[in-house]
Amino acid sequence: MVIPKSKISLRRDEDGVWIAKSRFLPGCHAHGSTEAEACLNFEEAAEAHLEALLENGKPIPAPFRDKFVLRAA
């Protein structure tokens, strides 16, 4: 788990879709038809977001600097 569920904010939009995001990872969000699906999708998006930051030489947000390690596929 990249971000604890307690640090993910969820809201339901006007179409009934759940949106997940976290203030710890600006610019990253995901959606799903249920809260659980949105959280799962957010976890996947967060990992991809952090990998993209690393690959592009961008700084990793402070809460992840010591915890996120890029692993070989």
Secondary structure, 3 states (H helix, E strand, C coil): CCCCHHHCEEEECCCCCEEEECCCCCCCEEEECCHHHHHHHHHHHHHHHHHHHHHCCCCCCHHHCCCCCCCCC
